[in-house]
Amino acid sequence: MAPARMTCDEFKEMAAAYALVALDEEERSACADHLAKASHHGCREAIASAEMVAARLGAALIPERPSPEVWRAIAARLPQARGAATLPDEAARRRGLYHLCGWLVAAALVGVYLYNAPIDLRALQAVMGLGGQLASSGH
């Protein structure tokens, strides 16, 4: 069954939730479809106002770092939720470091190759669209 077309009054009731991305997929889709319509009765203003309020809410919060006790309590509950250890052992950390080092070495080798790769002046001229300008300048 196809969803009924949303009215402007219905949209305005949901504008705040739409701006806060607090709707389920079907509601969000219905709101987006409604906004795609050409004529509205205050919908664009309602969404602009709701987005401004949502932005102010985020800016109004004072950033505060949780205490170490909060993080310890979270860490203590993770093994119960996952049924596994939360921190990798020393060997796993070393393997991760070795993988990172391997990628860094590979990136460095690619950089060295690209830096020392021979440049075909004719191909460069063709790509840059310079034609015979470089050759005639004495380079």
N, C-alpha and C positions, 0 to 999 in steps of 0.2 A: 504494500500500500504506500503510495507516494505521500510524503509529508505535506500538510497544508501550508499554504503560503503564509509567512509571518506578517502580521500587521505592524505598522509603525509603533503603536502602543505596546505591543508585545515585545518589540525590539528594545524600546526605551526601558522596559522593566528589566531586561537582561543585559543592558549596556555595561553596567558596572562589572558583572561577572565576565562578560566578554573581554573587557579591558584588562581584567586581572587574570585572564586565561584560566578561568575556573569552571568552564563548561565542558560537558562531555562532547565527543566528536560529532554527534548528531545535532546538538544544540549549536555548537560552534559553526558547523556547516550551514545550518539554517540562518544564523545571523549573518554570515558572510554572503550568502545568497541574497538576503534582504538588502544588505548594503550595496550590492551590485545593481539593484534597481535604480532607475533614473529619478523617480520622484519620491520625496520623503517629506515627513512632517516633523522635523526636529530630530531625526535620527543621527545625522552627522554631528549636530551640536551636542547631543547626548553622549555620543562616543568620545568626542573631543574632551568634554568635561570629565568623563569617567577616566580617560587616559591621563588627564592632568592630575586628578586625585590619586590615581595609582602611582604616578611618578612621585608625587609629594609624600605619599605614605612611605615609600622606600627611602626617600631623602630624610624623613623625619626621625628615622630610627638612629639611635646613637650606636655606632659600631663598638661592640664590646667583645673582647676575647673571653671565651669560657675559661673557667678556672681549671687547673690541672686535675682536680678531683672529678670534674665532669668527664674529662677525657678518660681517666682511669676507670670510671664507672661504665662508660661505653665500651671500652676495651674488655672489661671483665665480662660483659654480657655477650660479646661477639662469639666466643667459642660455643656458648650454649645455643645461640641462634643458628650457627653454621655447622656446629659439630666438628670444628677443626681449630688448630692453633691460629692466632691472629698475626703473629710476627714470623717472618721467614727465618730459618736457621742460618747459621753462618755460611754453610756451603751454598745455600741458595742465593745469599747476598753476593758471594764471590762469583757465582755463575752469572748473575745479572751484571756485575761489574765487568767480567770478561766479555760478555756480549756487547756492552756499551763500548768498551775499548776496541773490539773488533770493528764495530760500525764506524768509530772515529778514524781508525787506520784506513778503512776502505774509502771513507770520504776524503781523507788527505791524499790518498793515491789518485783518486779521480781528479782532485784539484790540481795535483802536480801534472798529471797527464794533460789536462785541458790547458794548463798554463804553457806547457812545452809543446803542444800539438802544432805541427806545421800549418801555416795558413796559406791557402791557395789564393793569391792576390786577385786572379781573374774571377774566382767564385765570389770573393768578398765584394769586388766591384759590381758584379751582377746583382748580388743581393741588395747592396746599398743603392743601386741604380746610378752609380757614378760613371759608368761607361769608361771612356778613355781619359777621364779627368786625372786619375791618380798617375797613370802612365805618362801623361804629358807634363806632369808637374816635376818629373825627374826622380820620383821615388820608386 
